[in-house]
Amino acid sequence: MGRLVPAVTRALDILELFLDGDGTLSAPDIVRRLQLPRTTVHELVTTLAARSYITPVPGQPGRYRLGVRPYQLGSRYSEQLDLAAEGQQVARSVAETCDETVHVAILEGTDVIYVAKVDSTHAVRMVSAAGRRLPAHCTSVGKMLLASLSEPELTSRIPDDADLIRMTPNSITDPAALREALVEIRARGVAVESRESNPDVSCIAAPVRDRTGQVVAALSISVPMIRWSEDRKVELEGLAAKGAAELSERLGHRSVG
């Protein structure tokens, strides 16, 4: 973990004070409760107000309450919770159809985080858990999500000289090779990962879109190599795409045509 930034920590401490009492505070209240210099509090309060994290209370000069920005952030967090709930339902439906392990994941930095998961009933199956984090470039869901990024966004996360982690001998570790793979994924609309994160498992993923059409997640089907074949891959590509489309529809996306 990197070094904590004192100014950011203090600003967050101020915001968290609004969780107590009647939800309003003055600068002297903050100085007293956090034991910070008045000048520091004044600068932080001014900055937070300018960014709409706090706002003056009408009719109460010098007092503040939470502004619109925390509400917007909370709404976005709520949307992610909805994604997890809806994702779990769709994953269960897909898993019942194919009897393989199904995941829904989101992208965070250069990692994916699994927000929903339903297991296969087979004795031999992929072992994982919701909440698990893996390098995006080693997974089908991750490559699907990376392929949805604009070129500047992708470069900011994975520059040309990035040192990509190798999870198995099949993992892509060259950023140039990864970009070539992402071009193909964009063209096909599905991502396939063959033993890149687990030497005994292959996965197929399709994109999940929200009501604006933005890719916000990916749905994948994971298959042990003992049940993997070219015919099975083609079958599961269609099922993953269908499941991702259903989840997208639940999130408000409407496909054209």
N, C-alpha and C positions, 0 to 999 in steps of 0.2 A: 504494500500500500504506500502511496506517495505521501508527501507532507501535506497536512491540513493548512488551508489558507486562513489566517486569523480574521481577516475582514469578512470573509464569507461566513465563517463560523459565527461571528458576532451578529451579522445580518440575520442569519437563520435563528439565532437565539432570540432576537427581537420578535421575529414573526411568530415563534412558538409561544411567546408570552401572551399573545392574543387568544390562545386556547383556554385561558383561565378567566375567571371573573365575568364581567359583563361584556367582554370583547372590545373594550376601548382602553386606550392608554395615552398618557401624555409623555413628553420627553423626560420630565423629572421622574415620572414613574419608572421609566426604563433605566435611567441613571441609578436610581435607588435599588432596583431589583437585580440588575446585572453588575452593579459596581463598576461601571465604565465611566470614563471622562465625559463631561458634558459636550465637549467639542466633538468627540468621536460619535456620540449618540446623535448629535445634530446632523453630522454629515451622513450617517447611515440612514436616519429617518428621511432626510431630504432625498437621498438616492432611491429609497424604497417607494416614496411617494411619487417621484418622477416616473418610476417604472410601473405604477399602478398596483404595487403590492400592498400598499396601505393608502388610505385616503382620509382627509379631514372629516370630522364628525360635524354635520350641519348644526349650527347654533351652539357649539361647544368649542370655542377657540382654543387651539393648542392641543386638542385631543384627536386621536386617530383610531380608525377601525380598519379591518382588512379590506383591501380593494378588490377589483375584479380579476386581477391576474391569478391569485390563488384559486379562485373559483374555476377559472379556465383550466388550470393545471389539474385540479381535482376532477373536472369533467373528463379530461383526457385519460386520467387514471381509471375512472369509472368505465370508460370505453374499453380499456384493456381487460377489466374484469368481465365485461360482457363478452369479449372475445374468448376468454378462457371458458366461460360457461357454455357459450354456443359451440365452441370448439370441442368441448368434451362430448356434447350430444352428437355432433356430426361424426367425430372420431369413433364413437361407439357404434354408430350405424355402419360406417365403413368397415370396421373390424368385424362386425357380425356377418358382413357380406363375404369378406376374403379370409377371415380367420387368421390374420396377421397383425402384428403390432402397428398401431397408428398413432402418430404424433401431430400436434400443432405447435409451431414454434414462432417466435418473433426474433428480430435482429436487434442486438444491443452492442454497439461498437463493432468489433470484429468477431463477436461470439453470437451463437444462437442460444435462446433460453426456451426450453420446452414448457408450454403453458397448459397443455392438455395431453393425456396419454391413455390409451386403452390397450390392454395386453391381448395377445393371441392366446387361444386355449391349448395350443400345442405344447408338449413337454419341452421341445426345443424351440426357443424363441429369444428375441432380443431382450436383454435385461437393461432397463433404464427407469427413469422416474420424472414426473413433472417437477419443474424447478431446476433440472439439470442444465448445466452450461457446457457447450462444446465449441471449439473453433469453427467458425462458419465455413471456411474453405474445405473442411473435411467432411461435410455433411450435405445431403441432397437438399434439405430445407435451407441450409445456409447458402449454398450456391444459388438456389432459386431466389433468395432474398437479395443476395449481392447482385445478381443479374438484373434486379429491378431498379437498382440505383442509377443515378445519372453518372456520367464519366467523372465529373469533378468530385462528386460524393464518394465514388468508389476509390478514386485516387487518394482522397484525404484519409480514408480508412486503411487502404492497402496500397501504399506507395510502391513505385517500381523496385525499390531496394528493400522491400519488407522481408523480414525473416519469418517465413511461415512455418508453423509447427508441423512436424511429421508424427502422425499418430500410428500409422501402419506403413509398410513398404509401398503401398499404393497411393498414399496421400500426395496431393499436389503441393509442392513446396516452392515452385517458381512462379512469381507473380505474373510473368508473361504467359506462362502456360495456363494459369488460372483465368486470365482474361480471354484467352482463346476458347476455353471451355464455357465461359459465360456468354460469349457471342452465340455459340451453338444452342445454349439453354434459352436465350431470348428468342431465337428463331423457332425452336420446337415448342416452347411453352411449358415444358416439364424438365426436371433435373433428375439425373440418374447418378448415383454414387455407388461404386462397386468396391467394397472392402477398404474404404478410405479412412473410416473412423473405427471400424471393428473388422478384424481380419476374417470373420466368419459371417458377415452380414452385408447385404446390398440394400439400397433404399431408393425409392422414387418419390419425388415431391412435385407439387403443383402450387401456383400462387393463390393467395387469398386476398381479395380486394374489399375495401370499404365502400361506402356510398359515393365517395368522390372518384372512385376508380384507382386509388392509390393502393399498392401492394403493402399490406400491413402484417402479413403472416404467411406461412406456408404449411401445407398439410402433406405428411409423408407416410408411406407404407414401408415397413422394414421387414426383410425376408432373410432367414438363414440360408446360407448357400446350398444346403442339402435340399431346399425346395425352390431353388432359383433356376430359371431356364429362360430362353429367349421368348418362348410363347407366354410364360408367366409374366415376364417383364412387360410385354405388350398389353396383356390383360390388366395388369395393375396400373399401368400408365393411364388407361382410360378411367379406372376406378378412382385413382387419386385426383384426376382432373375433375371428375364428377363430384367427388366429395368437397374439393376446394371451391367449386362453383356453388354448391349448396350452402357452404359456410359463408361465402361472399354474399349470397342472396340474403342470408339471415342478418348480415351486417349492413344491408341496405343497398348493395350493389345491384345494378340492373344492366345486364349485358345488352349490347346493341346487335340487332339482327337475329 
